[in-house]
């Protein structure tokens, strides 16, 4: 394997999620949690990634099937985190070098502190480097014990803490860089003499120290970085933080988000400079929005939406699998599904494409400069030609295309004058 490598633990059941889905596949801002961890370690420098699966293993394999740098190891029984890492040994037996060890349910981990840990591990020639965090409330985390000089001693799990140890606010979020193959030596010395009767990975740093190896703990992670998702409530907390990060990134790139608190933007969305997103807008899926657009309020852009530069969408507009070219305006209460709209078209208030017949979805094409009147219905499949006009309330039935320059009105729609031009 090419190094550095990363091991991501994703074998747990996550019983508190009350779900048949693997815990790491619950979605955060449109994407499975584990994808954020995979991308963070990749951006931090990992070139090969081993994901340890167990509960609903096939679900996790399917979710990451198209990742060429990801391979899988299986933890056959839930015997603890140390046992989970040991399941990677057959894949990494010949590898010598640094290895991240992370958990798949901490989707807020950022690549910057991970990259810093990798650099420091090399500089310090450490057998193990722990990324730690100092938090206001350490409940649920293992505590970092240090000696009077501040040197790392060991990690103690919360369930094993004495009262004075439980008060420590420097915690272990399960973020490590180990040097391999030294880690395997430590794992071979683990035992189950703890409250859970499991093989704790957290014992490995202390074992390495006892063998005379260098172990350091650096508080480089922010409290937001280490939020572990173990219940639906945690997922909601992570959503709030991730949405703030997405909005901050977009605004730093020149997008105006009038009220980030009331706006939802999928992590896969791309938005160009000088676009304005008005309140109560939801952008879900890999939506692409060009420069200088205006979206909302109360607008829903769904998967497959593409807006060219200068598109304007009014209140309560919904788009799905639709592409709008530059200068087009869609007025309030309109719906476009599976539509291809040319430049400088006007879609009136309440106009819709009726694209679904109960079995299949069909496309609608609207040409450049076309005018679709208020409340019009375009029953797909249908085409409205360049410069054509569909009158208010008209119903253009399927396959009855409107030629370029023609005006149609009524139910069903019919021409009212000769074609223009």
N, C-alpha and C positions, 0 to 999 in steps of 0.2 A: 504493500500500500504506500501511496505517496503521502508524505507528511508535510505539515503537521496533520494529525488526525483529531477527530472529535468523537466521543462516545455520548450518545443521548439516551437517557433512560426513559423508556416509554412503555413499560410492561405492566404498570399498575392498573388496578381495577377502577379506582376512583369511586368507591361505593357512595360517598356523600353526594355525588352528582345525580344519583338516582336515574341511571340511564343504561341502556344496552349498548350505547356507543362507547368506544374507547375514549378515555378521558382526554387524551391529547388531541382528539379530533373535534372537540367542541369548538365552535367558530368564534373568533374574535374579529370584529370589523370585516366580516366576509371571508375569513380564511381560517383553516384549522390552526390551533395554537402551535402545534409542533412545527409548522412551516416557518413561523417567526424565529424559532430557536435554530432551525436548520440554516436559515438565511443569515442570522446573526453570527454563527460560528464560521460560516463560509466567508462572510465579509471580514471577519477577524483574522482570517488566514488559513483556516482548515481546508485541506485539499481532499481529504477522504473522511466520510462520516459513517459511523456505525450506529444504527438505531436498534436498541434492545427492545424487542416486542415480547408480549406474553398474552395478556387479556385482549381478546378480539384482535389477534395479531394480523389476520388477513385484512382487516379494515385499514390498519396502519400501513401495511405493505401497499395496498391499493392506492391510498392517498399520496404516497411518495414514489409511486412506480416509475414516474418519468424523470426522476432525479438521477443523473448518471453517476454522481459521486457518492450516492447513498447505498449502503449494503445493510443487511439485517442479521442480527443475532437473536436467538430465542432463549428466554429464561423459562425453563420448563415448569418450575415451581416457584411460588412467591416466597423466597427465603431471604429477602432483604436486598438492600442496594449493593452490598459487597458481592453477593452472589450474582446479581444482575450484571455487574461489570465483568465478573469472571467468565460469564458466558461469551464475552468477546475474545477471549484468549486464543481460540483456534484461528480466528481471522487475523490476529495481530501478533502472533507468536514470533514472526520474523521481523517485526518492525522495531526499530530503535529510534527514539525521539520523543518529542513532547506530544501529549494527548490531553485535550480538554475532556473533562467529564462533567456533564450537565444533566439537568432533568428537563423533560419535554413539556412540563406544565408550568413553566415560567416564561410566558411569551413576551414579557416586557424587557427581557435582557437585551441590552444594546451592544452592537459590535465594538464600539470604542473602548469601553473598559475591558472587554475580552481580549482585544488586540494588545492592550497595555499589559495585561497579565502574561500573555505569551512572550512579549519582549522581556519583561522582568524575569520570567522564569529562566530565559536563556542567559540574561546578564548575571543573575545570581547563581546560576548552575544549581538550581534547586531540584531536589527529588520530587518535591510537591510544593505548589504555590496555591494557596487558598484565596479566592476573592470573597471578602466579607463585607458586611454592611452594618452601620450603626443606626438603629431604628428606635422610634419613640416607644413602640410596643413590641417586645420580642416574642410574644406568645406564639407558640407553634414551631419555633425555630430551635435548632441546636445552638448552644452558647459557646463562644470562643473563650477559653481559659488561657490566661497569660501569667507569667511569673512577675515578680516585682520590678524587673527590668523591662517589662513589656514584651518579652519573647513568647512566642506561641508555645503552649504546653499540650493542649488537647481540645477536642470538641466533646461536649457532653449533651446528649439529647435531652429535650425538655422533660420527658417522663422519668429520666434518671437524675434530674437536678435536685440538689439541696436548696433550701430557700435562698441562701445568699448567692448561689449560682444562677438561680432563676431570675435574679434581679439584674444580671449582666445584659447590656443592651447591644453588645457586638455579637452578631449572629452569623451562622453558617447557612447560606442559601443553596448549598450543594453546587458550588461553582469552583472547579479545580483545574489546575494544569499539573499533570503527573508526567514524570519521565519514565518511558518504557524502555526496557522490561522491568525496571525496579518495582513498579506497581504490583506485578504478579507475585513477587516475593512477599510483599506485605499482605496481599490477599490470601496467600497460603497460610498465614499465621492468624487469620481471623477466627474468633470463636463466637458462640451464641450466648455468652454470659451477660445478658442484659434483659431489660424489662420485656422486650418483645420476643426474645428467643430467636433473633435473626442475626445474619451476618451484616454488620454495619460497615459501610464504606467509610464512615466517619472515624473509625478506629485506625484506618490505614495511615494517615499522617503521623500519628503517635508511634505506630510500629516502625515507620521509616526513621523517625528520630531515634528510636531505641537502637536502630541498626547503624547509627552514626551518620545518617543522611541529613541534608539541609532541607528544612521545612520552614516556610514563611507564610504569614497570613497578612494580607493587605486589604484595608477597608476602602476599596475603590468603587464599590457598587452603591448607587443611590437607593434609598428605600423603595422608590417606585420600580426599580429594575427587578426586584426580587419577589414581587407579588406572586405567590404560588396559587394556582387555581385548583382548589379542592372541593368547591361547592358552587352552586349557581350564583350565590351572592358574590363570591370572589370574581366570577366571570363578569358580573356587572361592574364591579370596581375596576377591573382591568379594561373594560370597554371605555369607561370614562377617561382613563389615563391615555389609552391609545388614541381615542378621538382627539384629545388635546394635542398629542404629538403630531397627528396627521394635519390638524388645522394649523399648528405652528409651522410645520414644514411648508405647507402650501402658501401661507401668508408671507413667509420669508422669501418665497419664490415669486411673489408679486400677485397673488390671488387675494381678492377682498372677500372675506367671509364676515358678513355683517354681525351675526351672533353665533359664534361657534357652539354655544351651549344648547341651541335649539336646532342644530344642523347635524345630519349624519352623513359622513363621507366614507365609503369603503376604502380599505387600505390599498386596493388595486387601481383606484381611479387616477386618471391623469388630467390635470387642469392647467390651461395656459395663462400667461400673464394678463393682467387687467380684466380678467373675468370677475364678475360680481355674483356671489352666491347669497341669496336673500334668506331670511329665517324660515325655519320649518321645512327646509328642503332635505330630501333623502336621496343620496346617490349610492346605489347598490350595484355591486359587480364591477367588472373591469371596464368602466365607462371612460370615454375619452372626450374631453371638452377643449376646444381651441382657445385662441386669444380673444379678448374683448367681448366675451359673451355675457349675457345677463340671464340668470336662472332664478325663478321663484317669484314670490314666496309659495310655500306649500306645494312644491313641485317634486315629482318622483321620477328619477332617471334610473332605469333598470338595466340589467345586463345587456350588452350589445349595443348600447346607445353611443353614437359618435356625432359630435357637434363640431362643425367647421368654425372658423373664425367669424365673430360677429353675429352669431345666432342669438335670438332673444326668445325666451320662454316665459309666459305669464304665469299667473297664480293657478294652482291646482291642475297643472299640465302633467300628463304621464306619458313617458316614452319607453318602448322596449324593442330591442333588436331593430333599431331604426337609425338611419344616417341622414343628417340634415346638412346641406351645403351652405356656404357663407351667405350672410345677409337675410336668411329666412327668419320669419317671425311666426311663433305659435301662440295664439291668444289663450286666455284662461279657459279652464275646464275642457281642454281638448285632449284626445288620446290618439297616439300614433303607435301601432304595433306592426312590425315587419314592413316598415315603410322606407322608401328611398325618395328623398325630397331634394329637388334641384335648388340652385341659388335663387335668392330674392323671392321666394314663394311666401304667400301669406295664408296661414291656416287660421280660420276664424274661431271665435269663442264657441266651445261646445262641439266642434267638428270632431268626427272620429273615423278611424279605419276599422271596419268590422272584419277582422282578419281571421276569425276562428269559427269554423262551422260545426264544432262539437267533436270533430275527429282530427282535422288538420288545420294548420295555420298557413295563410296565403299572403303573398306580397302585394303591396300597393306602390305604384310609382307616380310621383307628382313632379311635373316638369318645371323648368326654370320660369320664374315669374308667374306661376299659376296662382289663382286666387280661389280659395275654398271658403265659401260663405259660412256664416254662423249656423251652427246646428246641422251642417251637412253630414251625410253618412256615405262613406265610400266602401262598398261591399267588395272585398277582395276575392279573387284576383282581379285587379283593374288598373288602368293607366289613365292619368289625366295629363294631357299634353302641355307642351310649353305655351305659356301665356293664356291657357284656357281659364274659364270662370265657371265655378259650380255655385249656383245661387243658394241663398239661405234656405235651410231646411230641405234641400234636395237630397234624394237618395239615388246614387249612381250604383246600379246593380252590377253584379259580377260579370266580367267579360264584356261589358258594354262600355268600352273605352271612350274617353272624351278626346277628340282630335285636338291638335294644337290650335290655339286661337278661338276655339268655339266656346259659346256660353250655353250652359244647360240649367234647367230649373225643373222643379216639380218632383212628384213621386209616381212612378219612377222618373228619373231625370230625362229630359228631352231638350233638344236644341230650340232656341227661340229666334235665332237669326243666322244669316249666312256666316261662314267662317271669316274671321278677320285675316287680312293680309293674303 
